């Protein structure tokens, strides 16, 4: 089996990552490194059985790409993240199935 975390995630975060401070809700701050960007996501809402009964919704939100193994416990909604001198709250967690996740953020 290919170790996607070691071959892709770790090198990508080493090259493109930047420091941040992660604070679990009610916990102590921890220095982490991840890839910060404004994510663009297309969400399709199924409105029926036929393919022509769908609607596309486009939205953008800040996101922080992480390696899950860098966290002592999985991130949760409501946790805090400070990156680029701005405080954010984790609104959603999107695991990638390969040891990483995108934390979808909102300004605190």
MIZA-628603 format. One record per residue (C-alpha): x, y, z; residue in three letters. Coordinates in steps of 0.25 Angstrom, whole numbers, padded with zeros to 4 digits, always signed. Layout:
REM residues N
XYZala ...
This chain:
REM residues 108
+0000+0000+0000unk +0005+0014-0003unk +0007+0023+0009unk +0001+0035+0003unk +0003+0043+0016unk +0018+0041+0015unk +0020+0042+0000unk +0010+0054-0003unk +0004+0061+0009unk +0017+0063+0018unk +0026+0068+0006unk +0014+0078+0001unk +0013+0083+0015unk +0028+0085+0017unk +0028+0093+0004unk +0015+0101+0004unk +0012+0100+0019unk +0012+0112+0028unk +0011+0113+0043unk -0002+0114+0051unk -0007+0112+0065unk -0018+0102+0067unk -0026+0103+0080unk -0036+0091+0083unk -0049+0097+0089unk -0046+0097+0104unk -0031+0093+0101unk -0017+0098+0101unk -0011+0104+0088unk -0002+0096+0079unk +0007+0100+0068unk +0004+0094+0055unk +0008+0095+0040unk -0002+0094+0029unk -0006+0100+0015unk -0015+0112+0017unk -0024+0117+0005unk -0037+0122+0001unk -0044+0109-0004unk -0054+0108-0015unk -0064+0097-0014unk -0076+0093-0023unk -0087+0087-0016unk -0098+0080-0024unk -0112+0078-0017unk -0120+0067-0022unk -0134+0071-0025unk -0140+0058-0031unk -0136+0045-0038unk -0133+0051-0052unk -0120+0058-0054unk -0127+0071-0059unk -0133+0073-0045unk -0120+0078-0039unk -0115+0091-0035unk -0101+0096-0033unk -0097+0105-0022unk -0083+0111-0022unk -0077+0116-0009unk -0063+0121-0004unk -0057+0120+0010unk -0043+0120+0016unk -0038+0106+0018unk -0025+0100+0025unk -0020+0087+0020unk -0014+0078+0030unk -0008+0065+0033unk -0016+0058+0043unk -0004+0051+0050unk +0000+0065+0054unk -0012+0066+0064unk -0013+0059+0077unk -0028+0058+0075unk -0036+0060+0062unk -0040+0074+0060unk -0054+0078+0063unk -0064+0089+0060unk -0062+0101+0069unk -0047+0099+0071unk -0039+0111+0068unk -0028+0114+0058unk -0019+0126+0057unk -0012+0128+0044unk -0006+0141+0037unk -0010+0149+0050unk -0024+0146+0048unk -0033+0137+0057unk -0042+0127+0051unk -0052+0116+0056unk -0053+0103+0050unk -0067+0101+0044unk -0065+0088+0037unk -0054+0077+0035unk -0053+0070+0022unk -0044+0058+0023unk -0037+0054+0010unk -0037+0039+0013unk -0021+0039+0012unk -0017+0044+0025unk -0020+0059+0023unk -0032+0068+0024unk -0037+0082+0021unk -0041+0091+0032unk -0052+0100+0027unk -0051+0113+0034unk -0059+0125+0038unk -0053+0138+0044unk -0055+0138+0059unk 
